[in-house]
C-alpha cells in the first residue's frame, strides 16, 4: 500500500464522496468552460488539502456536510491559485501535464482561476458557512501578501531567515493551516482543539514549503520542475539564505552575481548548488524540517489514539519524505 493510500485509509469512503460532490459543484454548461474544468479535474494531484480537512474533522468529531463544504471551498481556492500561479510564473507544465495557460493562453487561465474562486464563494454563501468563508478569505489575503513580499525581496535579494519564514508562512502554510482549522470547525465547537489543529497545519505547511525548496537542489527533477528553477527565478530559499550567512565573501559575491544575471549560465548555477551543499545549507534546511515535524507530532499526540491520529502522524512524516 502506498503512503498516500495508507494516510487516506480512515477516510477512504469520505474522499470518494468528496470527489463526487466536488465534480457536481463545478459542473457547468457544455462549452469551453466545462472542457477546461474537466481537464483540471482529470489532472488532480494527491489531494493533500481535502485529506487534511477530512482527517482534522474526523480527529475531533464526525465528518459532516459542513466538512465537505469546507473541503470543496479550499480545493477550489487551491486549484484557482495553481492556475493563476502558472500564469504569473509563465509555467507551461503542471503535475507533468500542460498547464491551462499553455493550452488556452493566459487570459483564459486567469478567467478560469477567477471562476473557481467565485464558485467557492457562491457555495459558502448559499450554505451560510460564514465562519469558514471568513477563514478562507483571510487565507487568500495572506497568500497574496506572501507572494508580493517574495517578489519584493527577490528584487533586492536582501532576505533574512526571519523574512523567509514570514513569506512561506503566508504563501504556503496559511492554506494548509486553514484546511485543518476548517476541518476541525466543521465537526466540533471546542475552540482549543480548533486552535491546536490550526497550529498543526501551520507547522506542516512550513515543512511542505521547505521540502519544496529543497527539490531545487536535486540533480534529477522528479517534481517536474527544472533543477535550480528557484535560483534562476531569484527566489531566496532557506538553504541559500543559510549559505550566504556562512560562506566566504568571495563565494557570497559569486552567488549574488549568478542569481542577479537575467540569463543564468547553467554551469554557474550548478556551482552555486555545490557551494550550498558544501556549507551545509541543505543539511540546515533538513534540520529545520525535523524541528517543525517534532512540534507538529507533539500537537497531534495530545489527541486520543485512533486510526485518524495515526494517519495525521504518517502525513506529517510524509511531508519530509515525499519525492514530489
N, C-alpha and C positions, 0 to 999 in steps of 0.2 A: 504494500500500500504506500502511495506517495505521501510526502509530508502534508501537502495541502488536503488530500483526502482524509488523512488522519485528523487534522485540525477541524475539518468540516463534519466529522462523524456525528457529534451530538446534535447538529442542526441540518443534517443532510436533507430531510424532508422539507424543512422550512426554507432552505436555499432554493430547492426546486420550486416551491410555491412562490418565493420572491421573484424568481426568473420569469414565471408565467405572468405575475402581476406587473412586473416592470415592462415587459413587452406589450401587455394590454394597455398600460398607461400611456405609452408613447406611440401607440398605433395611430396612424393618421390616414388621410385620403390618399389614394394612389397618385403617383406623380414623383417628381424629383425628391421632395422632402421624404416621402416614405422609402424611396430607393436608398437614400443616403443613411437614414436611420437603421434600416435593415442591415446595411453594410457595417455600421458601427457595432450593432448588437452581435453580429456574427464574429466580430474580431475582439470580443471582450476578453479581458485578462483573467487574472487569478481571483478577482473579486474580493480582495483583502478587506475593502471598506464595508461592503454589506455583511461580510462574515463577522467583522468586528461589531457591527450594530447588533446582529442576532446573538452572538455569543455574550455580549455585555448584558443584553436583555435577559437572556436565559440564566446568567450567573446570579442575578438578583431577583428574579421573578419568572413570569411566564411570557413567552413571545405572544404578542397580540397584534391586532390590526394596526395599532399605533406604531409598532415596531417596523412593520412592512412599509408604512408611510415614511418613517424616518430613513429607512434603508434606501427607499426609492428616491427621496429628495436628495440624499447625499450622493447616490450614484449618478443622478442627473447632473448635479453640480460638478462632480469629479470628471465625468465624461465631457462636459462643456469646457472645463479648464484644460483638458488634454487637447481638445480640438483647437482652442484658442492658443495654447502654448506652441503647437506645431506651426501656427501662422507666425507668431512672434519670433520663434527660433528658426523659421524658414526650413523646417524639417520635412522631408518627404517620406519618412518611414516611421511607422508606429507599430510596435509589437511584431516587427518582421513583415508588415504589410504596408502598402501605400497609405499615407495619411489622407484625410479628407481634402486638405488643401492641395495635395499633389494630384488628386484625381479630379477635383471640381473647382480648383483655384481658391485664392484667399477670400474673396468677397463672399462666396457661398459658405466657406468654412466658418467665417465669423458669424454669419446669419444662423447657421446650424447651432453653433455654440449658444447664441442668444436665445434660440428657440428652446433648447434644453433647459437653460436657466429659467426661462419664463414658465415652462411646463412644471418645473419643480415648485415654483411659487404658486402657481394655479392649484396644484394638488393640495398643497399645505393649507391654503386659504379655504378651499372648498371643504376640507376635512377639519377646519378650525384648529389646526395644530400650531397655535401661535407661538408657544414657547420653543418648540422645535425649530420653527421658522426663524425665530429671534436668534437662536444659537447659530444656525447655518448662515444667516445674513451677516452676523458678526464675523464668522469664519471667512466669508468671501472678502470682507474688508481687510482682514488680517493677511490673507493670501496675497491680495493686491499690494498692500503695503510692503510685504516681504519681497515680492518681485521687484518693485520700484526701488527699494533700498539696495537690492543686489545690483541692479543696473547702475544706480548712482555710484556705488562703491567700486564697481568694475571699471569705471572710467578713470578713477584716480588710483586704483589698486592699493588704496590705504584701508586695510581692514584688519581688525584685531580678532582674536578668538571670541571675545565677548560679542562683537558685532556679527560675526559668523553665526553664532548660536541664536542671536536675535532674528537674523534673516531666516534660518531654517525652522525656527520655532513658528514664525508667522507663515512662511510659504508652504511648508510641508506638514509640520507637526500639528498645526491648528486644525486641519481637516481630519486627521486621524484621531485627535482628541475629541472632536465633535462627534465622530462615529460612536465612540464609547460612551460619551455623555448622553447623546440622544437615545442610544440603545437602552441604557440604564433608566433614563427618564421615562421611556415608554412602558416600563414594567414595574417601577417602584416609586414611592414618594419619599423614600429615605434619602435625604439630601447628603448625608455622609457618604453613602455608597455611590451616589451620582458623582460627587466631587472626587472620590478615590479613583473611580474609573476614568473620569476626565483627566486626572493627573497621570494615570497609567498610559492613556492614549498619547499624551504629550511626550512621555519618555520613549515609547516605541516609535513614535513619529520622528523623533530626533535620531534614533538608531537607523531608521529606514533611510533618512537622507544622507547620513554619514556613510552608510554602506553603498548607497548610490554613487556618492562622490568617489569612493574607493575603486569602483569599476573603471574610472578614468585612468587608473594606473596599471590596469591589467594589460598584458601583451595581446591577448586574444579577446576580441569584443564578443562576448557571449550575449550581452544585453542588446545587441542590435545598434549600438551607437559606436562611432569610431573611437579608437584609442586616443586619449588626450583631448576629447571633444571639449571638456570644460576649460582646459588650459587654452585651447585655441579660441574659445569664446570669452576669455578673460574672466572666468569665474574663479574666485579665490576660495578654494576648499580647505578643509581642516589640515590635511597632510601638507599642503603648500604653505599655509599660514605658519604652521609649526616649524617647517624647514627654514622659512625666511627669518625666523627668530633665532635659529640655531646654526646657520651656515656662515661661511666667511663673507666678508664684504664683497669680494670678487665674485663669489657664487651668487650672492644676492643680486648684484648688478646684472649678471648674466640672465638670471631667472626673470627679473623685471623687464629687461630689454627684449627677451624672447616672447614674453606674454604680450608686450605692447605692440609687437610687429603686426601689421594688418594682415600679412600673408605669412603665417608661421612656417618656417622651414622644418620639415618633419624630423630631420636629424637633430636639430637643436631642441625640439620639444622632447625627443627621447632622452637627450642629455639632461633636461630638467627633471624628467621622471627618475633617472638614475640618482641625481643629487638628492631628490626627495627620499628615495629608498635608503641611500647611504647615511642620511642624517636622521633616520628613524621616524620620518613623517607618517608613514603607513602604520608602523607599529604603534605610534602615539594615538592615531585615529582609532585603531582597533581597541586600545586600552580604554579609550573614552566610551566606545560602544559597550564594552564589558561593564564599566561602571553604571551606565544607564540601564543595562539589562538586569543587573542585580537589584537596582532600585525598583524597576518595574515588577520583577518577580516578588519582591518584598511586599508590594501593594497587593498583588493577587493572592499571596499566601495568607492575607488577613481574612479571606473569604473561606467559607466551609468547603471541605473536599467534595469534588464532584467531577464528572467527566468533562463538563464545561470548563471548570477551573484548569484541568489538565490540558485542555485544548489551548487555552489562553497562554499557559506556560510554554507549550510547544510552539505557539505562534510567536512568542517573544524570542525564543531561541532561533526560530526560522528567520527572523528579521536580520540576524547576524550571519547565518549560514547560507542564505539564499544565493543562487547563482545568477539571477537576473531579476 
